[in-house]
Amino acid sequence: MPPPRTRGTALRHRLAELRGPDVPAKALDARALAALAANPGCKRRAILDGAGVNKAVLADALGSPSAFGQSQFAFMRGNAFEARVKADGGAELLRLVHEKLDPGAEPPTRARVPELTAIGPEGRAARTALALREATEAAAWTLLDHPMLALDVAGSPAFLEPDAVVVHPDGSWTVVEIKSFPMLDGSADPAKVGAAARQSAVYVLALEEVAARLDPTPRVRHRVLLVCPKDFSNLPTASAVDVRKQRAVTGRQLGRLTRIEDIADSLPEGTCFAPDRPAAELTAAVESVPAAYAPECLAACELAFHCRDHSRASGAVTTLGRSLRAELGDLTTVDEVLAAAHGQAGDPDDPAVAALRRAAELRAEALEGAAELRTAALKGAAELHLTALESATGGVPR
């Protein structure tokens, strides 16, 4: 077995070949990781994200442009709000952390804001780890603005950049997530809060890996600070969000991901996802990696339209949702489901097959009853019409 350094170098070379010559790698962020963890069975997304393939560009090249992503206006608004929150050395941000998460500590009047610049993501991650260690030893309020964290994902490092990490005087660490959607009367859109919690859980996992290398191990708080505009103003307000559940689910799902090097080794020789390749070759390359499409992908993956079209063409039941797919057992296509329901295939002792056949019987009975009612209604209407005509003509229909 080759040493880890050799294996790591070989894997990076292989992933660069998959991206294509001179194609820069797209960084894997926490939002993408949270979406990947929500669908761990999708090897296609795992290898594309692991190789740093820009899926939006790939979707355009495949002829299925993505509608997924953030508008330029929302991006600019978010940056402007974040700058306001972090103004004056993060005084307002630290005040919110103190108020919502650590009111018993001394007020953060003189916070430290260390410099985190370094060369490359590896250098920035190392500089962040050093700053966290120094801040923990100093036992003082410290604000790390856009630190860089590394998280192992299926055998490949992913570099993540949270909005901020705060070190408390007791040496504990808190993730801060800044969003531009509003909090109205102290609460925000539950769906958006849930997405922010899943994203923050990824940062908590990455921070725990950094903390595990220190002795003694600092405590990474599982209550993160979500900062949003208050009502319809640009003034910041905040809420503490407990992400223990999201952290547990995300950690478990990331652990289930097939190692990226295993997926890469299973691909045909010469597989490449460079967007400048002929459409037929590019489609064949993408289809050589198994996907696990579900309707939820439309809100989380740039390749969702492409995968949906191919999933529908193959008649896969996953296009109808993961919950239905789970209830159908070994029946993976719509044709198989219909054949089982009509008694043309399937084991009658299979609970899924038995349920389908019972449902088909109930549907046939309902249709038969509806047909009888329709016939009776038509006969009644005809008799009423005839009676009306007889009355209008003195009992002699014309």
Backbone torsions as a table, in degrees:
resi	resn	phi	psi	omega
1	MET	NA	130.0	-179.0
2	PRO	-68.2	152.4	179.2
3	PRO	-62.6	158.0	-176.8
4	PRO	-54.5	-39.6	-178.0
5	ARG	-62.7	-42.3	179.6
6	THR	-65.3	-42.7	178.9
7	ARG	-62.9	-42.1	179.9
8	GLY	-63.3	-42.0	178.7
9	THR	-65.0	-42.1	179.4
10	ALA	-63.6	-39.7	179.6
11	LEU	-65.7	-44.5	179.2
12	ARG	-61.3	-39.1	178.0
13	HIS	-64.7	-41.7	179.6
14	ARG	-64.6	-42.6	179.3
15	LEU	-66.3	-35.6	176.0
16	ALA	-64.2	-37.8	176.9
17	GLU	-64.6	-37.8	178.5
18	LEU	-66.0	-37.4	177.6
19	ARG	-66.5	-36.3	-175.8
20	GLY	112.6	155.9	-178.4
21	PRO	-62.1	132.1	175.8
22	ASP	62.7	19.3	176.8
23	VAL	-95.3	116.4	-177.2
24	PRO	-68.1	149.9	179.6
25	ALA	-78.1	139.1	175.2
26	LYS	-91.0	127.2	-177.0
27	ALA	-63.7	142.5	178.1
28	LEU	-91.6	112.6	-176.5
29	ASP	-95.8	176.8	-176.2
30	ALA	-66.4	-33.8	179.6
31	ARG	-64.0	-43.4	178.3
32	ALA	-66.6	-38.4	178.9
33	LEU	-64.6	-40.0	178.6
34	ALA	-64.1	-39.8	177.8
35	ALA	-67.9	-38.0	178.5
36	LEU	-65.1	-41.3	179.4
37	ALA	-67.2	-28.1	179.2
38	ALA	-73.6	-15.8	179.4
39	ASN	-136.6	65.1	-173.1
40	PRO	-66.7	-15.4	-179.5
41	GLY	-81.3	-3.9	-177.8
42	CYS	-89.3	97.4	178.6
43	LYS	-68.3	-28.4	-179.5
44	ARG	-62.2	-49.9	179.8
45	ARG	-65.9	-38.0	-178.4
46	ALA	-59.9	-46.6	-177.1
47	ILE	-74.1	-36.4	179.7
48	LEU	-67.1	-44.1	178.0
49	ASP	-68.9	-39.8	180.0
50	GLY	-64.3	-34.2	179.4
51	ALA	-83.2	-6.2	-179.7
52	GLY	76.0	27.1	178.8
53	VAL	-74.9	134.5	175.9
54	ASN	-78.5	102.5	-172.9
55	LYS	-69.7	-27.5	177.8
56	ALA	-66.5	-43.9	177.3
57	VAL	-66.0	-39.5	178.6
58	LEU	-62.9	-41.5	179.1
59	ALA	-62.8	-40.2	176.7
60	ASP	-61.6	-43.6	-179.1
61	ALA	-65.9	-29.0	179.3
62	LEU	-81.9	-6.7	-179.2
63	GLY	84.1	16.1	178.0
64	SER	-128.4	71.7	-175.7
65	PRO	-54.7	145.3	-177.4
66	SER	-87.3	141.9	172.3
67	ALA	-104.3	10.7	-176.3
68	PHE	-92.6	138.7	176.8
69	GLY	139.4	178.4	-176.9
70	GLN	-103.0	138.1	179.3
71	SER	-69.2	157.3	180.0
72	GLN	-63.1	-36.6	179.3
73	PHE	-63.8	-46.3	179.3
74	ALA	-63.4	-37.2	179.0
75	PHE	-63.0	-46.0	-179.7
76	MET	-66.3	-40.6	179.1
77	ARG	-63.4	-40.9	178.6
78	GLY	-63.6	-41.9	178.9
79	ASN	-64.0	-40.5	-179.6
80	ALA	-65.3	-40.6	179.6
81	PHE	-67.9	-40.6	178.9
82	GLU	-62.4	-40.5	178.5
83	ALA	-62.4	-38.3	178.6
84	ARG	-65.5	-42.0	-178.6
85	VAL	-63.7	-35.6	-175.7
86	LYS	-95.1	6.0	-179.2
87	ALA	-63.8	157.4	179.0
88	ASP	57.2	44.6	177.3
89	GLY	69.9	22.7	179.0
90	GLY	74.9	25.6	-176.8
91	ALA	-59.6	-45.7	-179.1
92	GLU	-67.8	-39.0	179.0
93	LEU	-62.4	-45.1	179.8
94	LEU	-67.8	-32.8	176.4
95	ARG	-63.0	-40.3	179.0
96	LEU	-67.3	-38.7	177.0
97	VAL	-62.0	-44.6	-179.9
98	HIS	-63.6	-42.8	-176.7
99	GLU	-70.0	-43.1	-171.9
100	LYS	-90.2	-27.2	-171.2
101	LEU	-120.8	-26.7	-172.7
102	ASP	-145.5	57.2	-176.9
103	PRO	-66.5	-18.9	-179.6
104	GLY	-80.2	-12.6	179.8
105	ALA	-82.2	167.0	177.4
106	GLU	-67.0	145.5	-179.3
107	PRO	-60.0	143.8	-177.9
108	PRO	-81.5	74.5	-178.4
109	THR	-80.9	-33.0	-178.5
110	ARG	-128.0	81.1	-178.0
111	ALA	-85.8	147.3	175.8
112	ARG	-91.9	137.8	177.1
113	VAL	-128.3	88.5	-175.6
114	PRO	-70.6	153.8	175.8
115	GLU	-79.8	131.7	-174.6
116	LEU	-118.1	10.2	-178.3
117	THR	-71.0	143.9	177.8
118	ALA	-164.3	173.6	-178.0
119	ILE	-88.6	121.6	175.6
120	GLY	74.4	162.2	-180.0
121	PRO	-63.8	-35.4	178.6
122	GLU	-64.0	-41.8	178.7
123	GLY	-65.5	-41.1	179.2
124	ARG	-66.7	-38.5	178.0
125	ALA	-63.8	-40.8	178.5
126	ALA	-66.5	-39.4	179.2
127	ARG	-66.7	-37.5	177.4
128	THR	-64.0	-45.0	179.6
129	ALA	-60.1	-39.9	178.3
130	LEU	-65.9	-42.5	179.6
131	ALA	-64.6	-37.7	177.7
132	LEU	-65.4	-41.1	179.1
133	ARG	-64.7	-44.8	-179.1
134	GLU	-64.4	-40.5	-179.6
135	ALA	-67.1	-37.3	178.8
136	THR	-65.3	-42.6	179.0
137	GLU	-67.7	-32.4	-178.9
138	ALA	-74.2	-20.2	179.3
139	ALA	52.9	51.2	179.8
140	ALA	-141.8	156.5	177.2
141	TRP	-57.3	127.5	-179.6
142	THR	-139.6	133.9	178.3
143	LEU	-111.4	120.2	174.8
144	LEU	-101.1	109.8	-176.8
145	ASP	-88.5	115.9	-178.5
146	HIS	51.2	60.6	174.5
147	PRO	-71.0	165.8	177.7
148	MET	-114.3	125.0	-179.2
149	LEU	-119.7	147.0	178.7
150	ALA	-112.4	136.3	179.8
151	LEU	-135.0	128.7	178.3
152	ASP	-75.5	124.2	-179.6
153	VAL	-126.5	109.2	178.3
154	ALA	53.3	38.8	176.5
155	GLY	87.5	2.0	-179.9
156	SER	-127.7	137.9	-178.5
157	PRO	-74.9	137.1	172.5
158	ALA	-115.0	132.0	-178.2
159	PHE	-102.2	124.3	-171.9
160	LEU	-118.4	147.6	-176.6
161	GLU	-131.3	89.9	176.7
162	PRO	-67.7	162.7	178.9
163	ASP	-62.6	-41.1	179.2
164	ALA	-165.9	155.7	170.2
165	VAL	-130.2	133.3	-179.2
166	VAL	-112.8	132.2	174.0
167	VAL	-100.4	124.0	-178.2
168	HIS	-83.6	163.3	177.2
169	PRO	-59.1	-25.7	178.4
170	ASP	-84.1	3.7	177.8
171	GLY	89.3	-1.1	178.4
172	SER	-80.4	160.4	-175.4
173	TRP	-119.2	140.8	179.4
174	THR	-128.9	134.4	174.0
175	VAL	-84.4	136.3	176.7
176	VAL	-117.0	126.3	178.2
177	GLU	-116.9	123.6	-177.4
178	ILE	-109.0	122.0	-178.8
179	LYS	-124.1	155.1	-177.6
180	SER	-96.3	-2.4	175.8
181	PHE	-78.2	147.4	-170.1
182	PRO	-82.9	157.9	167.2
183	MET	-104.9	114.5	-178.7
184	LEU	-100.5	119.2	-177.4
185	ASP	54.4	39.0	174.3
186	GLY	86.3	1.4	179.1
187	SER	-136.8	153.5	-178.3
188	ALA	-121.6	174.8	178.4
189	ASP	-56.1	119.2	-177.2
190	PRO	-56.9	-37.0	180.0
191	ALA	-64.7	-40.8	180.0
192	LYS	-71.2	-37.4	176.6
193	VAL	-64.6	-40.3	178.2
194	GLY	-62.4	-41.7	177.8
195	ALA	-64.3	-41.1	178.0
196	ALA	-65.0	-36.6	178.9
197	ALA	-65.8	-42.1	178.0
198	ARG	-64.8	-38.7	177.5
199	GLN	-65.9	-43.1	179.4
200	SER	-65.5	-33.0	178.9
201	ALA	-61.5	-34.2	176.7
202	VAL	-64.3	-42.2	178.1
203	TYR	-64.6	-38.4	178.6
204	VAL	-62.2	-42.3	177.5
205	LEU	-60.2	-44.1	-179.8
206	ALA	-65.9	-39.7	178.1
207	LEU	-64.5	-36.5	179.6
208	GLU	-64.0	-33.6	176.4
209	GLU	-66.3	-38.4	176.8
210	VAL	-66.7	-44.9	-178.0
211	ALA	-62.7	-34.2	-177.4
212	ALA	-65.1	-20.4	-179.7
213	ARG	-87.6	-2.3	-179.8
214	LEU	-103.8	152.6	179.5
215	ASP	-133.5	115.4	-0.1
216	PRO	-73.0	159.5	-176.9
217	THR	-77.4	120.3	178.3
218	PRO	-66.5	158.6	178.2
219	ARG	-89.7	124.7	174.2
220	VAL	-93.9	116.5	-176.1
221	ARG	-69.4	138.5	179.1
222	HIS	-92.8	1.8	170.4
223	ARG	-104.2	113.1	-179.3
224	VAL	-96.2	162.9	179.4
225	LEU	-103.2	119.6	175.6
226	LEU	-101.0	117.7	-177.9
227	VAL	-107.7	128.2	-178.2
228	CYS	-140.3	164.5	172.9
229	PRO	-66.1	143.0	179.9
230	LYS	-84.4	121.8	179.9
231	ASP	52.9	-123.7	-178.2
232	PHE	-108.3	18.6	179.8
233	SER	-98.5	-176.1	174.8
234	ASN	-107.2	15.3	178.8
235	LEU	-82.9	136.6	-177.4
236	PRO	-79.4	142.4	168.9
237	THR	-136.2	170.0	-172.9
238	ALA	-147.5	161.8	176.8
239	SER	-144.9	141.1	175.7
240	ALA	-83.7	129.1	-177.8
241	VAL	-120.4	122.8	178.1
242	ASP	-81.3	119.6	-175.7
243	VAL	-112.5	21.9	-179.2
244	ARG	-60.9	-42.9	179.8
245	LYS	-64.1	-47.3	-179.8
246	GLN	-64.5	-36.4	179.5
247	ARG	-65.3	-42.3	-179.8
248	ALA	-65.4	-44.8	-179.5
249	VAL	-64.9	-46.5	-178.1
250	THR	-64.2	-42.4	178.5
251	GLY	-62.5	-41.2	179.2
252	ARG	-66.5	-41.8	-179.0
253	GLN	-69.5	-39.5	177.1
254	LEU	-64.5	-34.7	177.9
255	GLY	-67.7	-23.3	-179.8
256	ARG	-84.2	-11.8	-177.4
257	LEU	-62.3	134.6	173.6
258	THR	-62.6	139.6	-179.7
259	ARG	-60.6	137.3	-174.7
260	ILE	-60.4	-37.2	-179.3
261	GLU	-65.8	-31.4	177.2
262	ASP	-67.5	-41.3	178.0
263	ILE	-65.1	-43.5	-179.5
264	ALA	-61.9	-39.3	-179.3
265	ASP	-67.9	-24.0	-178.3
266	SER	-84.8	-7.5	-177.4
267	LEU	-79.6	151.5	177.6
268	PRO	-62.0	150.5	178.8
269	GLU	-60.0	134.3	178.0
270	GLY	88.2	3.6	178.9
271	THR	-61.8	130.9	-178.5
272	CYS	-148.5	137.7	-178.0
273	PHE	-106.9	22.2	178.9
274	ALA	-62.7	130.9	-174.6
275	PRO	-68.6	-13.4	-179.0
276	ASP	-89.1	4.3	178.7
277	ARG	-76.4	157.7	176.6
278	PRO	-55.3	145.6	-174.1
279	ALA	-57.2	-40.9	-178.5
280	ALA	-64.5	-43.5	179.7
281	GLU	-67.1	-38.9	-179.4
282	LEU	-67.0	-41.6	177.8
283	THR	-62.9	-42.3	178.8
284	ALA	-62.9	-38.7	179.2
285	ALA	-64.1	-44.3	-179.2
286	VAL	-66.9	-42.4	-178.3
287	GLU	-72.1	-12.4	177.8
288	SER	-74.2	-11.7	178.8
289	VAL	-107.9	123.8	-178.9
290	PRO	-61.9	139.0	176.6
291	ALA	-113.6	164.1	176.8
292	ALA	-131.5	72.3	-175.9
293	TYR	-71.4	143.4	172.3
294	ALA	-148.6	156.3	-178.9
295	PRO	-54.0	-28.2	179.7
296	GLU	-63.3	-21.5	-179.1
297	CYS	-63.5	-25.3	-177.7
298	LEU	-61.1	-25.9	-179.7
299	ALA	-100.7	6.4	-173.0
300	ALA	-139.2	-10.7	-174.0
301	CYS	-139.4	137.1	-179.2
302	GLU	-69.4	-22.4	-179.3
303	LEU	-92.4	9.9	-172.1
304	ALA	-59.7	-41.9	-178.1
305	PHE	-64.9	-41.0	178.7
306	HIS	-63.7	-47.5	-178.4
307	CYS	-66.4	-35.4	179.0
308	ARG	-64.7	-43.8	-180.0
309	ASP	-60.0	-45.0	-178.8
310	HIS	-72.2	-32.6	177.8
311	SER	-67.7	-40.4	177.3
312	ARG	-66.5	-41.0	-179.1
313	ALA	-61.9	-33.4	179.9
314	SER	-87.1	-4.7	179.2
315	GLY	73.3	24.8	-177.8
316	ALA	-68.9	137.4	-178.2
317	VAL	-74.5	-12.8	179.0
318	THR	-64.4	-20.6	177.4
319	THR	-64.9	-16.2	-179.5
320	LEU	-95.1	-2.8	177.6
321	GLY	120.3	149.1	-177.5
322	ARG	-66.6	-36.6	-177.7
323	SER	-63.3	-41.6	178.0
324	LEU	-67.6	-40.2	178.5
325	ARG	-59.1	-40.0	-178.9
326	ALA	-66.4	-30.5	-178.0
327	GLU	-79.8	-16.0	-173.9
328	LEU	-93.2	-2.6	174.9
329	GLY	60.4	-122.5	-175.9
330	ASP	-80.8	-3.7	179.7
331	LEU	-84.5	109.5	-171.6
332	THR	-107.5	-12.5	-179.5
333	THR	-124.2	159.2	179.4
334	VAL	-64.4	-37.6	178.7
335	ASP	-61.7	-41.8	178.0
336	GLU	-63.7	-39.3	179.7
337	VAL	-64.4	-46.0	-179.4
338	LEU	-65.1	-40.9	179.0
339	ALA	-63.3	-40.9	178.5
340	ALA	-66.3	-39.9	-178.8
341	ALA	-65.4	-33.9	-177.4
342	HIS	-92.3	7.5	177.1
343	GLY	76.2	15.9	-178.6
344	GLN	-90.2	-15.0	-178.5
345	ALA	-160.1	169.7	176.7
346	GLY	94.4	152.9	179.3
347	ASP	-84.0	119.6	-178.4
348	PRO	-62.7	-18.5	177.6
349	ASP	-82.9	-9.7	177.5
350	ASP	-71.8	124.4	-178.9
351	PRO	-55.3	-38.1	-180.0
352	ALA	-65.6	-43.4	179.1
353	VAL	-65.2	-44.2	179.4
354	ALA	-60.8	-41.4	179.3
355	ALA	-66.2	-38.9	178.9
356	LEU	-64.8	-43.0	-179.4
357	ARG	-66.7	-39.8	176.4
358	ARG	-63.2	-41.0	178.5
359	ALA	-64.0	-38.8	178.8
360	ALA	-65.8	-38.7	177.7
361	GLU	-64.2	-44.1	179.2
362	LEU	-63.3	-38.9	179.5
363	ARG	-65.8	-42.5	179.3
364	ALA	-62.8	-41.5	177.9
365	GLU	-63.6	-40.9	179.7
366	ALA	-65.4	-41.9	178.8
367	LEU	-65.5	-40.0	179.0
368	GLU	-64.1	-43.6	177.4
369	GLY	-62.9	-40.3	179.4
370	ALA	-65.5	-37.7	179.1
371	ALA	-65.6	-41.1	178.6
372	GLU	-63.9	-41.5	178.7
373	LEU	-64.6	-39.5	-179.8
374	ARG	-65.4	-42.6	178.7
375	THR	-61.9	-45.3	179.1
376	ALA	-62.3	-39.7	179.6
377	ALA	-65.0	-41.0	179.2
378	LEU	-65.3	-41.1	177.8
379	LYS	-63.0	-43.6	178.4
380	GLY	-61.8	-41.2	179.7
381	ALA	-65.2	-39.5	179.0
382	ALA	-64.9	-41.8	179.0
383	GLU	-64.4	-41.4	177.6
384	LEU	-63.3	-39.8	179.5
385	HIS	-64.8	-42.3	179.5
386	LEU	-64.4	-42.3	178.7
387	THR	-61.4	-41.0	179.4
388	ALA	-64.4	-40.9	179.1
389	LEU	-64.6	-41.4	179.1
390	GLU	-62.8	-40.3	179.0
391	SER	-65.7	-37.4	-177.9
392	ALA	-72.7	-24.3	-175.7
393	THR	-110.4	17.6	178.6
394	GLY	71.8	27.6	177.1
395	GLY	90.1	-0.4	178.3
396	VAL	-116.0	101.6	-177.4
397	PRO	-65.8	141.2	178.7
398	ARG	-81.8	NA	NA
